[in-house]
């Protein structure tokens, strides 16, 4: 009969914390930055579109 191994709550909590760190937005950004030289022109354009500042409304041009 196979032996059943148990994992302590402390180990489970550590594993959850590690998984949360691997799946964080900061981790994904770091991965993209680390692999920036590999990006294609199409991928760079997608990132530029996301990082482009949004237009601000309510300025002098909108008053006309």
Buried (B, 14 or more C-beta within 10 A) or exposed (E): EEEEEEEEEEEEEEEEEEEEEEEEEEEEEEEEEEEEEEEEEEEEEEEEEEEEEEEEEEEEEEEE
